[in-house]
Amino acid sequence: DAGVTQSPTHLIKTRGQQVTLRCSPKSGHDTVSWYQQALGQGPQFIFQYYEEEERQRGNFPDRFSGHQFPNYSSELNVNALLLGDSALYLCASSLLIGQGSPDTQYFGPGTRLTVL
Amino acid sequence: AQSVTQLGSHVSVSEGALVLLRCNYSSSVPPYLFWYVQYPNQGLQLLLKYTSAATLVKGINGFEAEFKKSETSFHLTKPSAHMSDAAEYFCAVSWIQGAQKLVFGQGTRLTINP
């Protein structure tokens, strides 16, 4: 059973460019969350997608946007890149089970984005 | 607002010694608590989670954590450290109303001395 996969592994961009990161969830999962992990920091929640809709969002500007496809895979787009966007971007998948105990989030290996 | 504080950004222990990584949380609603481990250049792997069942939670690789509501703590322990335990450890909190959003601490880097 494949776990969460992300592509690409590494990416180098220059300021002002746009980037798209991709994530395939664990088999059977329907919810995808994205996190940004700056060097030496804990991950910070960007947003979460369920049923192709953004379900909730963290404290990130509108330059960060996403999409979820019918097969539950997801993309994270970042426009007008800044030096401060350099980070490890983590995708996590889970199964949304209503208002009960939150299901475990399984993380992918991440995409390392470097903005020059 | 919910938050997590991990006391000690770096912890160093000898192989075979007790591992204790500290985590305190702030939550206005009943929390769910997690410990994740991150090895170099990898994603996060779940060690264990507390979801309002038993307060002593056992996880993988011999780790366990105890939920203490009165102390708002969820410290991670392992009786005997192994070289392979060297990694970054993150404590995280979520809650029902937060719909699975995880709030992470800053992390603790664990070093094992031979």
Chai-1 contact restraints between the chains, C-beta under 6 A:
chainA,res_idxA,chainB,res_idxB,connection_type,confidence,min_distance_angstrom,max_distance_angstrom,comment,restraint_id
A,G42,B,F90,contact,1.0,0.0,6.0,A-B,restraint_1
A,G42,B,F104,contact,1.0,0.0,6.0,A-B,restraint_2
A,G42,B,G105,contact,1.0,0.0,6.0,A-B,restraint_3
A,G42,B,Q106,contact,1.0,0.0,6.0,A-B,restraint_4
A,G42,B,G107,contact,1.0,0.0,6.0,A-B,restraint_5
A,P43,B,F104,contact,1.0,0.0,6.0,A-B,restraint_6
A,F45,B,K101,contact,1.0,0.0,6.0,A-B,restraint_7
A,Q56,B,A99,contact,1.0,0.0,6.0,A-B,restraint_8
A,L90,B,G43,contact,1.0,0.0,6.0,A-B,restraint_9
A,S94,B,Q100,contact,1.0,0.0,6.0,A-B,restraint_10
A,Q99,B,I96,contact,1.0,0.0,6.0,A-B,restraint_11
A,S101,B,T51,contact,1.0,0.0,6.0,A-B,restraint_12
A,P102,B,Y32,contact,1.0,0.0,6.0,A-B,restraint_13
A,P102,B,S94,contact,1.0,0.0,6.0,A-B,restraint_14
A,P102,B,Q100,contact,1.0,0.0,6.0,A-B,restraint_15
A,T104,B,L46,contact,1.0,0.0,6.0,A-B,restraint_16
A,F107,B,G43,contact,1.0,0.0,6.0,A-B,restraint_17
A,F107,B,L44,contact,1.0,0.0,6.0,A-B,restraint_18
A,G108,B,G43,contact,1.0,0.0,6.0,A-B,restraint_19
A,P109,B,Q42,contact,1.0,0.0,6.0,A-B,restraint_20
A,P109,B,G43,contact,1.0,0.0,6.0,A-B,restraint_21
A,G110,B,G43,contact,1.0,0.0,6.0,A-B,restraint_22
